[in-house]
Amino acid sequence: MPAVASRQRTRATLDKPAPAANRGGRHHRRVEVSRGSESANKRRVTAQRNDRKAAKSERRQQRRHEPSLEAVDEVDIMSRFHRLNELRTSGAITEEDFERQRHDIFVPLGLENP
């Protein structure tokens, strides 16, 4: 009885010995091997990551092309914020007032959502 060739794995195929009728020759047949679930999970995670990257890139493009609703004088706004911090430090306003006014200052700068 002739020796059976050993199996060798490749990425997507597996070499198997030929059926018993052809064992006299050295013919092998190629059989597709499914990729493991680990690979499927990796492909799924990679696809999700690529989708998130594309969505983020699209949002950035939209923000670049959106016209500013109003011209923001950053120097004026930052000086207002500085005065607000001084009032809070001195105790002239409460923490709640500070947070509300800080929010009103940061929204036009795009640092907080309205």
BAFI-3210 file (N, C-alpha, C; in Angstrom, 3 decimals, decimal comma, padded with zeros to 6 digits):
// residues 114
n [1|2|3|4|5|6|7|8|9|10|11|12|13|14|15|16|17|18|19|20|21|22|23|24|25|26|27|28|29|30|31|32|33|34|35|36|37|38|39|40|41|42|43|44|45|46|47|48|49|50|51|52|53|54|55|56|57|58|59|60|61|62|63|64|65|66|67|68|69|70|71|72|73|74|75|76|77|78|79|80|81|82|83|84|85|86|87|88|89|90|91|92|93|94|95|96|97|98|99|100|101|102|103|104|105|106|107|108|109|110|111|112|113|114]
n.u [000,848|000,699|002,318|000,515|000,221|001,187|-000,977|-001,178|-001,675|-002,966|-003,759|-006,475|-007,006|-006,781|-004,646|-005,549|-005,234|-005,695|-008,714|-009,192|-009,093|-007,298|-004,846|-002,496|-001,133|000,374|-001,517|-003,293|-006,132|-007,684|-009,257|-011,584|-011,186|-012,908|-012,608|-011,689|-013,809|-012,596|-011,184|-013,347|-014,506|-012,466|-012,464|-015,007|-014,742|-012,749|-014,105|-016,102|-014,526|-013,467|-015,823|-016,537|-014,376|-014,789|-017,255|-016,540|-014,683|-016,368|-018,047|-016,177|-015,537|-018,002|-018,191|-016,088|-017,009|-019,283|-020,812|-019,981|-022,295|-022,342|-020,006|-017,418|-015,964|-013,205|-011,352|-012,840|-014,730|-013,066|-012,052|-014,393|-014,786|-012,557|-013,132|-015,434|-014,357|-012,873|-014,953|-016,160|-014,065|-013,783|-016,148|-018,414|-020,368|-022,500|-021,717|-023,470|-024,400|-022,001|-021,434|-023,618|-023,203|-020,654|-021,199|-022,766|-020,778|-018,987|-020,429|-020,699|-018,050|-017,789|-017,033|-018,738|-021,867|-024,991]
n.v [-001,173|002,174|005,079|007,646|011,008|013,751|016,127|019,538|022,724|025,707|029,187|029,369|026,899|023,298|020,645|017,492|013,944|012,103|010,336|006,824|005,305|006,643|006,511|005,409|007,255|010,514|012,483|015,208|016,722|019,909|021,368|023,590|025,405|026,540|029,797|030,506|031,286|033,201|034,723|035,744|037,363|039,203|040,413|041,565|043,413|045,050|046,077|047,525|049,433|050,786|051,849|053,630|055,399|056,488|057,776|059,676|061,184|062,221|063,837|065,733|066,941|068,126|069,998|071,690|072,913|074,230|077,339|079,879|080,769|083,141|085,729|085,183|086,823|085,956|086,979|088,815|087,052|085,355|087,169|087,738|085,260|085,130|087,232|086,100|083,872|085,211|086,374|084,086|083,036|085,022|084,728|086,106|085,125|082,227|078,689|077,436|079,594|080,295|077,957|078,021|080,496|080,038|077,991|079,430|080,998|079,153|077,793|079,434|079,310|076,761|074,792|073,478|071,737|073,204]
n.w [000,000|-000,930|000,486|002,160|001,284|003,383|004,987|004,135|005,341|003,994|003,568|002,517|001,498|001,503|001,027|000,002|-000,040|-003,076|-004,087|-003,231|-005,603|-007,218|-005,960|-006,796|-008,341|-007,974|-007,487|-006,179|-004,692|-004,436|-001,679|-000,420|002,569|005,340|006,744|010,058|012,927|014,390|012,543|011,138|013,069|013,377|010,839|010,933|013,061|012,007|009,777|011,093|012,384|010,197|009,150|011,211|011,033|008,479|008,860|010,775|009,349|007,395|008,991|009,824|007,383|006,783|008,855|008,195|005,912|006,683|007,001|009,327|011,768|013,166|013,580|015,784|018,421|019,730|021,548|023,064|024,178|025,664|027,515|028,891|030,061|031,715|033,532|034,630|035,940|037,889|039,371|040,425|041,951|043,858|045,173|044,505|042,803|042,558|042,296|040,542|038,982|037,823|036,248|034,447|033,106|032,101|030,316|028,474|027,397|026,253|024,264|021,807|021,031|020,227|021,955|023,596|023,408|022,390]
ca.u [000,000|001,558|002,208|-000,415|000,898|000,709|-001,824|-000,530|-002,670|-002,660|-004,763|-007,863|-007,175|-006,152|-004,335|-005,974|-004,862|-006,722|-009,518|-008,496|-008,921|-006,177|-003,709|-001,281|-000,447|000,630|-002,483|-004,004|-007,217|-007,763|-010,531|-011,692|-011,309|-013,517|-011,797|-012,215|-014,665|-011,702|-010,948|-014,598|-014,637|-011,476|-012,958|-016,150|-014,227|-012,054|-015,121|-016,742|-013,564|-013,412|-017,076|-016,445|-013,416|-015,428|-018,276|-015,840|-014,121|-017,490|-018,460|-015,152|-015,710|-019,190|-017,888|-015,207|-017,746|-020,419|-020,491|-020,173|-023,555|-022,032|-018,582|-017,151|-014,780|-012,645|-010,688|-013,894|-015,312|-012,099|-011,981|-015,601|-014,542|-011,588|-013,887|-016,326|-013,529|-012,551|-016,157|-016,348|-013,000|-014,049|-017,382|-019,482|-021,433|-022,564|-021,174|-024,503|-024,345|-020,755|-021,597|-024,567|-022,557|-019,542|-021,820|-023,145|-019,545|-018,335|-021,233|-020,297|-016,693|-017,867|-016,440|-019,839|-023,100|-026,042]
ca.v [000,000|003,352|006,041|008,754|012,300|014,487|017,291|020,829|023,797|027,037|030,130|029,101|025,576|022,174|019,569|016,182|012,896|011,746|009,178|005,536|004,830|007,334|006,539|004,966|008,450|011,524|013,558|015,714|017,631|021,077|021,490|024,872|025,320|027,778|030,578|030,343|032,351|034,263|035,586|036,443|038,431|040,234|041,141|042,361|044,523|045,935|046,770|048,520|050,511|051,563|052,605|054,760|056,354|057,169|058,674|060,783|062,005|062,937|064,901|066,783|067,652|068,957|071,135|072,619|073,625|074,966|078,738|080,265|081,484|084,491|085,919|085,106|087,566|085,080|087,778|089,315|085,932|084,880|088,156|087,501|084,056|085,496|087,980|085,147|083,106|086,089|086,496|082,823|082,927|085,971|084,337|087,018|084,347|080,831|077,700|077,210|080,741|080,170|076,906|078,495|081,544|079,401|077,291|080,465|081,480|078,084|077,369|080,103|078,875|075,391|073,899|072,715|071,682|074,100]
ca.w [000,000|-001,019|001,594|001,920|001,460|004,556|004,682|004,360|005,377|003,478|004,057|002,167|000,908|002,166|000,084|000,487|-000,995|-004,055|-003,674|-003,245|-006,975|-007,839|-005,053|-007,468|-008,816|-006,944|-007,698|-005,020|-005,030|-003,569|-000,996|000,273|004,014|005,822|007,662|011,407|013,463|014,855|011,388|010,828|014,059|013,062|009,664|011,380|013,855|011,076|008,984|011,964|012,597|008,953|009,056|012,146|010,477|007,358|009,410|011,427|008,281|006,780|009,913|009,767|006,117|006,894|009,726|007,476|004,880|007,244|007,292|010,716|011,911|013,603|013,813|017,212|018,854|020,756|022,579|023,931|024,911|026,650|028,601|029,689|030,844|032,749|034,547|035,279|036,881|039,016|040,196|041,146|042,952|044,947|045,848|044,125|042,147|043,002|041,348|039,517|038,067|037,058|035,232|033,424|032,295|031,383|029,186|027,502|026,751|025,495|023,101|020,563|020,649|019,733|022,942|024,197|022,609|022,917]
c.u [000,898|001,312|001,285|000,330|000,325|-000,101|-001,056|-001,596|-002,110|-003,767|-006,184|-008,062|-006,442|-005,887|-004,746|-005,512|-006,028|-007,530|-008,737|-008,231|-007,693|-004,907|-002,421|-000,470|-000,237|-000,318|-003,162|-005,139|-007,239|-009,164|-010,523|-011,898|-011,901|-012,555|-012,453|-013,072|-013,818|-011,413|-012,192|-014,800|-013,673|-011,928|-014,117|-015,682|-013,525|-013,048|-015,815|-015,814|-013,489|-014,668|-017,050|-015,494|-014,050|-016,473|-017,623|-015,260|-015,207|-017,969|-017,456|-015,294|-016,912|-018,925|-017,006|-015,988|-018,967|-020,010|-020,775|-021,443|-023,325|-020,525|-018,352|-015,862|-014,187|-011,975|-011,720|-014,477|-014,349|-011,939|-013,222|-015,405|-013,564|-012,288|-014,814|-015,557|-013,172|-013,750|-016,386|-015,315|-013,266|-015,321|-018,560|-020,628|-021,377|-021,981|-022,183|-024,511|-023,103|-020,907|-022,523|-023,896|-021,374|-020,067|-022,199|-021,927|-018,968|-019,125|-020,827|-018,880|-016,684|-017,267|-017,481|-021,032|-024,155|-027,053]
c.v [001,242|004,303|007,182|010,051|013,026|015,697|018,556|021,908|025,045|027,937|029,696|027,698|024,534|021,123|018,253|015,131|012,583|010,561|007,884|005,035|005,450|007,306|006,071|006,156|009,422|012,716|013,930|016,584|018,766|021,148|022,820|024,631|026,635|028,478|030,494|031,502|033,503|035,246|036,379|037,593|039,566|041,063|042,046|043,593|045,537|046,724|047,837|049,708|051,400|052,396|053,826|055,824|057,164|058,165|059,894|061,733|062,842|064,083|066,052|067,614|068,587|070,179|072,157|073,492|074,378|076,412|079,047|081,093|082,926|084,578|085,978|085,868|086,795|085,868|088,300|088,191|085,428|085,878|088,042|086,293|084,343|086,258|087,055|084,303|083,945|086,241|085,229|082,688|083,842|085,627|085,230|086,288|082,913|079,930|077,439|078,347|080,672|079,154|077,356|079,521|080,990|078,682|078,294|081,008|080,407|077,636|078,089|079,716|077,462|074,379|073,063|072,750|072,585|073,363]
c.w [000,000|000,156|001,193|002,208|002,666|004,118|005,007|004,291|004,718|003,960|003,749|001,607|001,735|001,101|000,717|-000,525|-001,932|-003,540|-003,870|-004,653|-007,627|-006,986|-005,698|-007,957|-007,671|-007,099|-006,393|-005,501|-004,009|-002,985|-000,260|001,760|004,492|006,762|009,026|011,860|013,978|013,720|011,024|011,804|013,765|011,868|010,041|012,150|012,957|010,235|009,823|012,189|011,352|008,762|009,981|011,619|009,347|007,852|010,057|010,389|007,602|007,669|009,888|008,499|006,188|007,762|009,030|006,504|005,400|007,486|008,754|010,814|012,347|013,821|015,317|017,506|020,028|021,879|023,575|024,794|025,984|027,797|029,497|030,604|031,995|033,890|035,339|036,302|038,106|039,954|041,026|042,262|044,145|045,719|045,498|043,422|042,664|041,924|040,220|038,497|037,192|035,931|034,107|032,503|031,503|030,143|028,084|026,753|025,826|024,265|021,825|020,086|020,079|020,699|023,662|023,261|023,228|023,768]
res [m|p|a|v|a|s|r|q|r|t|r|a|t|l|d|k|p|a|p|a|a|n|r|g|g|r|h|h|r|r|v|e|v|s|r|g|s|e|s|a|n|k|r|r|v|t|a|q|r|n|d|r|k|a|a|k|s|e|r|r|q|q|r|r|h|e|p|s|l|e|a|v|d|e|v|d|i|m|s|r|f|h|r|l|n|e|l|r|t|s|g|a|i|t|e|e|d|f|e|r|q|r|h|d|i|f|v|p|l|g|l|e|n|p]
***
